[in-house]
Amino acid sequence: MSSRSPSLNKSNKRPFILYKSTLGTKKWDVYIPTGNGRLKKVSYGAAGMSDYTKHHDKERRERYRSRHASDHIDDPYKPGFWSWWHLWGNTTDSKKAFQDAVKKAKRFL
């Protein structure tokens, strides 16, 4: 298996689609288009751990966000961005939170 990122044309992976992570330690994979026509995989979310989309506890969300405010939350190529906006976003609906994160990511690219 190649360590290179999949090409947009030749891969069965599509950009900004949420996939269950291929890594046992992570929850999700998302593929982000790079400027050269390739995709970068970003794996995020600790497998087995709870998040705002699961527990719906606003106090826990605020504590998470205060601890992780400097975790590259403005860089869609970093796991911190996706954890912040998808798993600990403004809604407990995981699907809506992911859609909101994608909209935000597209503004940065």
URMORA-V450795 format. One record per residue. N is the residue number from 1. RES is the residue in one letter. PSI is psi in degrees with one decimal (* if undefined). OMEGA is omega in whole degrees, -180 to 180 (999 if undefined). D_CENTER is the distance of its C-alpha to the mean C-alpha in whole Angstrom. Layout:
N_RES_PSI_OMEGA_D_CENTER + N_RES_PSI_OMEGA_D_CENTER
This chain:
1_M_133.3_-178_24 + 2_S_145.9_177_23 + 3_S_-1.1_-179_20 + 4_R_152.6_178_20 + 5_S_148.2_178_17 + 6_P_146.3_176_18 + 7_S_148.7_178_20 + 8_L_-33.4_-175_19 + 9_N_-31.1_-169_22 + 10_K_-3.9_-175_23 + 11_S_152.7_172_19 + 12_N_-3.1_177_19 + 13_K_141.2_-179_15 + 14_R_148.7_-179_14 + 15_P_144.7_176_12 + 16_F_32.6_172_9 + 17_I_135.0_-179_10 + 18_L_126.0_178_8 + 19_Y_144.7_171_10 + 20_K_135.3_-173_11 + 21_S_144.1_175_11 + 22_T_-9.8_177_14 + 23_L_133.8_-179_14 + 24_G_-19.4_-177_16 + 25_T_-3.5_-177_14 + 26_K_155.9_-180_11 + 27_K_-46.4_-168_9 + 28_W_152.3_169_7 + 29_D_140.5_172_7 + 30_V_141.3_-180_6 + 31_Y_126.7_-176_9 + 32_I_130.2_178_10 + 33_P_137.8_175_13 + 34_T_173.6_-179_15 + 35_G_-14.9_-176_19 + 36_N_20.2_176_21 + 37_G_12.3_178_20 + 38_R_174.3_178_18 + 39_L_140.5_174_14 + 40_K_127.9_178_12 + 41_K_131.0_174_10 + 42_V_119.6_177_7 + 43_S_136.1_-177_7 + 44_Y_164.6_180_6 + 45_G_122.0_180_8 + 46_A_121.3_179_11 + 47_A_138.8_178_13 + 48_G_-7.0_-180_16 + 49_M_152.1_179_15 + 50_S_162.7_175_15 + 51_D_177.3_-175_13 + 52_Y_-32.4_179_14 + 53_T_-15.2_179_13 + 54_K_-46.9_-172_16 + 55_H_-18.4_175_18 + 56_H_23.1_-177_18 + 57_D_109.1_-176_20 + 58_K_-34.2_179_20 + 59_E_-43.8_177_22 + 60_R_-38.1_178_19 + 61_R_-46.2_180_16 + 62_E_-38.7_177_19 + 63_R_-43.1_177_19 + 64_Y_-48.3_-177_16 + 65_R_-33.7_177_15 + 66_S_-34.2_178_18 + 67_R_-32.1_-170_18 + 68_H_18.9_-177_14 + 69_A_-20.4_-179_16 + 70_S_19.8_-176_16 + 71_D_50.7_177_13 + 72_H_45.4_-177_12 + 73_I_-4.5_178_10 + 74_D_15.6_-179_12 + 75_D_103.2_-177_11 + 76_P_-9.2_177_8 + 77_Y_3.3_-178_9 + 78_K_143.9_179_8 + 79_P_-32.0_-180_6 + 80_G_-36.2_177_8 + 81_F_-50.9_-175_6 + 82_W_-37.2_176_3 + 83_S_-46.0_-178_6 + 84_W_-50.5_-172_8 + 85_W_-28.0_-180_8 + 86_H_-59.9_-173_6 + 87_L_-28.7_-178_8 + 88_W_32.5_-176_10 + 89_G_-157.5_-174_11 + 90_N_-1.7_-179_14 + 91_T_155.3_177_15 + 92_T_-4.9_177_15 + 93_D_107.5_-174_15 + 94_S_-41.7_-179_11 + 95_K_-46.3_179_12 + 96_K_-40.8_179_13 + 97_A_-40.7_178_10 + 98_F_-43.1_178_8 + 99_Q_-41.2_177_11 + 100_D_-40.5_179_11 + 101_A_-39.5_179_8 + 102_V_-44.5_178_9 + 103_K_-43.9_180_12 + 104_K_-41.4_-180_11 + 105_A_-42.4_-179_10 + 106_K_-28.2_177_13 + 107_R_-29.4_-178_15 + 108_F_-17.8_-176_14 + 109_L_*_999_15
